[in-house]
């Protein structure tokens, strides 16, 4: 069929043509943000799940909805090996300046900018904090040099500025698992202080499954501040809608055998649904898309995933990390006991513990339970078996 009309365009964080099965989650978060803007208690969303489940897409949808309601957005993707102050200060500065351009008096915003200038003195401790702030400081406001205390002062000042403007400030942080736990603790504590004062400043975020444990260790009350929402594969009906509805909007059809085959190959993971939808459309000569078309599409979809989605993660690994993952893959999709992986490698558990820890830090693995290890990337076990011979 005509590739120009192909409705599927898989990409990192690209919104699919049909955002199926997520309406209830989006609505709960929208209600929570509206309540926070009104000075009422609520728990906004922290999304967690494997790669390819659509966390970034959902976070973007939540951000866009909040922005559409007039809230001020501080959008950040937390990279590896960066400090929280280093990524937060430039984004907050830009947001406060936008907030200052709104109507009404702006003394609250100017005070928040002074607080930000004081907070930026932390560059003594965080050498990646590089931003010029041409605002005077207010002595004693967010300038003590203690991250937790200063970040709390800053969030309170930002919340007061937002309340003055009749708005709310929403931190939108993707890949939150990369923020070091000590800094994560300071952020949660700061948002807790603002929440206690019923100020309209909050956070929605997304990260890998280990994020729940990280936030719980950072501050035990994190679960009372946020709704931790597990994002997983789509159920059968939603997965079928994600494929069928975009095709039907193009006035084409897909038969049940093709849908069955796509669901079997993708296991309902949203990113893989988009890949198989794209390749199935391109493989089909005419409507309806059939099971034979999906069989042809599977070959091209796997080849593309192997060359991009999987390969970009594989290429970051050391030889020891690759061997560890290959041993895991031989055991299946997982989760697996750490002892079983070590046995497959014919080594002691203690000798490969540093490799396991490194893979967790890189976001390749997580521990769903004590002593267990699992891939953060769905279908990665099959890729490892394709890309590396056994042994």
N, C-alpha and C positions, 0 to 999 in steps of 0.2 A: 504494500500500500504506500501511498505518497508519504515519504519521510518528512516533507515540509509540514504535514498536518499531524505528525506524531505528537500526541499530548504529553508524553512522558519525557522528562529531562532530568535524570538523576544527577545530583551534585551535592557537594558538602553544604548542608544547611539550606538547600534549595527547597522551597515550598512545593509539595506535590500538587498536581491538578485537583486531587480530591483528598482533603485532610480528614480521612475517615476514622471514626472510632474515638475521637478525642474531645468531643463537644462538652461532656460533663466536666472534665478536668479544666478546660478553658473557662467555662462558666464559673466554677468554684473560685478560680484565681481572680477573675474579674470582680466578683462580689467582694473578695477579701481586700483587693486594692481600693475599691470604692469605700469600703468601711474604714480603712486606714486613712484615706483622704478626709473622711468626716470626723476623724479623731476617735474612732471606735476600735476595739480590739478585734484582731483577725490574724489568720495565719496564711500568708502568701506561700506560693509553691516553691519547693526545691525539688527539681526533677532529677532522678537518677536511673541509670540503666546502661546497657551495653552500647557499644558503637553501632550505629545504623538503625536505632529504634526511633529516631526522629526527635531527640531531645532539643537540638538546636532549632529545628523548625518550630516546635511548640513554644520554646522560649521567645523566638522572634514573633510568633503570633500573639503571645501575651504582651510583649513589648509594644507591638503596633497597636493593640487594643487600648493599652494604657495611654499611649501617646495620642491616640484618637480622642481620648477623654480629657485631654489637656494636661496630663501629668508630665513632669519633667523627667527625662530618661537619662541615666548614666550607663551607657552600654560598654561593657568590657569583656574581652576574652582573656582569661588568665593564662599566660604562657608558662612553660617550664622555666625555672631558673630566673624568675623575676620576683621582686618583692611586691607586696600589696601596696605600700605607699607609692612605689614607683609607677604602678599602673593606674592607681586611683587618683592621684593629684591632678594630672592633666585633664582627665575626664570630668572630674568634679569642677575644675575651673571653667571648662567650656559650658557645663550645664548651668552653673551659677550665673555666668554672664548672659546666657539665654534667658534665664529666669529674671534677671535684672531688667531686661527689655520689655517685660510684661508691664501692663498698666498697674497702677497703685503705687504707694510709697515703697521705697526700696531700702530703707535703713537695715532691715533684717538681712537682706542679701549682702549689703556692704559689710555687715558684721560677720556673716558667714565667710566672705572672701578674706577678711582679716584673720579669721580662725584658720582658714586654709593656708594663709601665709605663715602663721605660727606653726602649723602642722608641718609645713615644708622644711622646717629646721631639722626634721628627722633625716635629712639628706646626709647628716654627719654619720648616721648609722646605716643608711641604705644608699649605696653609691649609684644605684640606677635611678634615683629620684632626680631627674634633670628637667626642670621646668622653671622658666622665669616668672616670678610673681611680683608684679609692680604694685603691690598693695601694702599699706602699713600693717604692722602687727598690732594686736591689742595685748599688752603685757598680761600674762597670766591666763590667756585663752589659747588652749591647744598647743602650748609651746614648752611643756615641761621636759620633753625628750623621752617620755614614757609612752610607748605606742598605744597601750590600752586606754590610758587616761586621756591622751590627746585625741585619739580617734572618737572617744565618747563625746568630748567637748565639741569636736567638729560636727558629728552627726546631730547633736542637739541644736547647734547653731544653724545647720542646714534645714532641720525640721522646723525651726522657728521661722526661718525665711520662707519656706514653702507655705506654712500656715498663714503668714502675712499676705502671701500672694493668692491665697485660696486654692492652692494646688497641692501636689504631692511630689516628692522626689523618689524615684524608684531606681535602685541599683540593679542592673541586669547583668549578671556575671555568668559567662559560659566557662566550662572546664574548671570549675571551682576547686576540684580535687588537687590542682597544682599549687594552690595557695598553702604555704607552710602552716602547720597546725597552730603554732604560737601566734601567727598573724591572723589566722582564721578565728582564733579565740578572741582576739582584740576586736575583730569586726562584729562577731556575734554579740559580744558584750556591749559594744557601742550601739548596735541596733536595739538591744534589750533596754538600754537606758532611754533611748528615744521612745520606745514603745511604752515604757512606764510613764513617761510624760505625755503620752497620747499625741505624739507629734507625727505629722504625715511624711515620714521618711522610712523606707523599708527596702527589702531586697527580694528579687526572684532570681533563681539560679539553676544551673544544670551541671551535672558531672557524672562520672563513672560510679559503679556501685559502691566502691570504697568510701565515697563521700559521706555516706550516712554515719559510718563508724568514725570518720575523721571529725565530723562536726560534734558527735556525741562525746568523743574524748576531749575535744577543745572546750566545750561548755555543755554540761549535762542537761541544761534547760533548753538546748537548741530545739528539741522536739516540741516544746511548748510555744516556740516562736514561729515555727514554719510547719507547713504540711509537706512531709516527705512523700512524694508521689512516685511510685515505681512506674517506669515507662518500659513496656515490653513489646513483644510481637502483637500484632493485631489479631483479634479473634477471627473466626472463619468468615462471618458475615461482613465485618469491616474490611478484611483483606480482599474479599471478592468485590466489594464496592470500590475499593481503591483502584482496581483494574478495570472493572466493568463500566463504571459511570463515566470516566474520561473518554473511553472508547465510544460509548453511546452518544456523548455530546458531540462527537465528530460524525454522528450518523452512520457508525459502523457497529459491528457486533463481535462478540467473542463467545465461543460455545463452552458448554459446561466442562467438557473434557480438557479444554485448554486451561480453564480456571483451576481445575483440580491439579493439573500438572504444575502450574505456576505456584500454587500454594505448597505443593509437595517440595519443590525445589527451594523456595524462599523461606519456608517455615513461618511465614507471616511477618517477617522483618521488613519494615517500611522501605528502607533503602534498597533492599534486594527486590522488593515488589516493583519499584520504579525501574530497576535495571531489566528485569524480565519483561515488564510491560513494554519498555522501549524496544528491546530486541525482538520480542514477539511481533510487534507491529511491523518492524522493518522486514522480518522474515516472511510475513504473509503477503502473498501475491494479491489476494482479494479477500473481502469480508465474506464469512466470518473467520476470525482467527481460530485455528484448530490446534488439536494436540500435536499434530505433526509440525506445525509452525513453532510451537513451544519447544519441541525437541531440538529443532535447528537453532532456536534462540538460546537454548541452554549452553550450547557449545560456544557461541559468540559472547554470551554474558559472562561465562566463567573466564574466557580468555581476557576480556576487558577488566574484570575484577582482579585477576591475577597480575595484570600489568599495571594496575593503578591502586585500587582500594586496598588490596592486600600487600602489594609490593612495596608501597611507600612506608608501611609499617615494618615489613621484613628487613628493608635496607637499613633501618636504624639500629639493628641488633648486632651485638658482638657474636663471634663464632660460638662462644660458650652459651650465650642466650639462645641462639638458633638450635643448638643441640638439645637444650632443655625443653624448648617448645616442641621439637620434633619427637622427643620421648613422650611428652604429654599427648601429642596428636596420635601416637600409636595406641594409646589407651582409649581413645575416642573423644567425644565432645566434652566430657567432664560434667561436673567437677571431679577432681581426682585427689586422693590423699597424697600429701607431700612424700610420704614414705614409698608409695607405689611409683612415683616419678623417679625418685632416687634409685629404687630397685631396677627400674627400666634402664637407667644410666649405669648401673653396676657400681654405684658409689654410696657413701653415707649421706644421710639427710643433711648433716651439719656442713658437709663440704660444698653443697650446692645452695645452701641458704642465702649466701650473698647474691647469687645469680637470680634466685627467685625474688629477693627484695628489690633488685635492680629492675626486673621486669614489671614489678608492681609500681615502682616509681615512674617508669616510662608509660604506664597506663596500658600495658599489654595483658596483665593478669590482675586478678583480685582474689581475695579470700572470702568466699561466702559463709564459711564457718571455720572455727579453729582447726588448723591442720589441713584444710581443704584449699585447693587451687583451681581456678577456672579462667578460661580465656575471656577477655573483655570484648573481643571481636567475634561475632557469630560466624560460623562456618570456617573459622581459621584453622581448625584441626585438619579439615580436608585439604585446604591450601598447603599446609605444611607437608602433608603426605604427597601432594603433587610436586612440590618444588624441591623437596629434599629426599634423596633415597634413604632407606632405613639404615641405621647404624652410623 
